[in-house]
Amino acid sequence: MSNSGVSPDYSTYTVADLKQELKNRGVQLKGSKLKVDLIKLLKESDRTQESGVVQRKAALPAEDIGLNGGAVSFAANNDLDLTRHHKQRMEEKTERETIVLWRKPLTTIHYFSLESIILLKDYAVSLWKHRILVAVCLLTFLGFVAVYNIEGSHQPHVTSIEKTVLWCLYWVGLGILSSVGLGTGLHTFVLYLGPHIAAVTLAAFECMSVDFPEPPYPDSIICPDEVGDTMSLWTIMSKVRLEAMMWGAGTAIGELPPYFMARAARLSGRDVDDEDFDELEDLRKHPKDLNVLDRAKLGVHDLVQRVGFFGILACASIPNPLFDLAGITCGHFLVKFWTFFGATLIGKAIIKMHIQKLFVIFVFSEHHVEQLISLIKYIPYFGPSLQAPFKEYLNVQKTKLHHKPGAPTEGDASWLSWVFEKVIIIMVAYFLLSIVNSTAQAYHKRLNQRKREQKEKLSTD
């Protein structure tokens, strides 16, 4: 409450700051509260404090009231506490960003090791709590192993199922790595699924068929003996539908950890991911100074919160690097699991994947690729020298499609293949390094959280 008796604008405060303010006033919070509930409690506290001040003023002699009417302003102290709280978090965030292997290698490795031990311990405890389910899964797996190893007429079916299951698990795993939030995330669409769809597209137009011999497909592609006269986009989309949908399903599964963490924090009464919500609340304070990215963050948060299933579906149906905010928002507001995961699965595995498939197939259709290569020569200075290796690489790939299984093939000396392989190695290595950094930073955040809890406990005692 300010000196004029008007309460400050609590809507500009973050959820963490509101909770801290109530704690400073001695208000006990039971269960989880929405921001609107916290604001309501603070305003009630202001009214109570104001009435108490008026009563004390009536009981005091006029000479003891003072220039400001004896009204003690709590807003100044509260604002000071909130400023310190926010400043402390910013300092912690700045310090946390310096914990990377190339700046503090020993500290980073030490924190990474400690956080890994804590996570392994948590996972072990979780498995023990669900030991009956784990035992059932283990027995089921042993049953499959027995069926797999027993000779009989069922073996051809087992081999076919094994091939399909492993193929699906491969793409689901790549999808999870793309979105699970480990480090920077591994861009597996660019590195694996996109090139696979592009290779199938080029082969389909060259062979005029998608009935590639198995084996060696999908390890390598060879034109079949019987070919057709035409090739359509829909035929190619059908050929790569399974792997594309499995990859999309993997990306949907990878979005679950932020949802579960936010939901668990909300149900336990703890703060969610304070930094994410603090950032959103800070953006709301300055709506005129927002850039495109900041507006997009607020848009995702508001769309998911207000529209629900169809808001989640809309965010999941387009390439959206901010979708983590959707998971955190849904977890914080206790959106039902199947509402969140169902919308995410439909959006990512069906709608978005068909859009991405169609784009890659359209771009890598034969006439588009040849037209693009022909335009390279118009690049000033380097055009003709760049065009030659691209044409050579395309011709080599087309030649490989017409080799029969077991026939010797010419070595591919194209530097494009060499460059692409090295790019993959570099991206995977950076992804692994980013996992180490993010895990170490998570331990640093855990330490700061413990220090704050201990300080609050001492202040209350």
Protein Blocks (a to p, Z undefined) as FASTA:
>chain_A
ZZkopacdfklpcfklmmmmmmmnopacehjddfklmmmmmmmmmmmmmmmmmmmmmmpc
fklnojnoopacfklmmmmmmmmmmmmmmmmmmmmmmmcfklmmmlmmmmmmmmmmmmmm
mmmmmmmmmmmmmmmmmmmmmmmmmmmmpgcfklmmmmmmmmmmmmmmmmmmmmmmmmno
pajbpafklmmmmmmmmmmmmmmmmnopabdccdfbfkbccddfbdcfbdcfklmmmmmm
mmmmmmmmmmmmmmmmmmmmmmmmmmnopacdfklmmmmmmmmmmmmlpcfklmmmmmmm
mmmmmnommmmmmmmmpccfklmmmmmmmmmnopafklmmmmmmmmmmmmmmmmmmmmmm
mmmgmklmmmmmmmmmmpghjlmmmmmmmmmmmmmmmmmmmpcehiacdddfbfklmmmm
mmmmmmmmmmmmmmmmmmmmmmmmmmmmmmmmmmmmmmmZZ
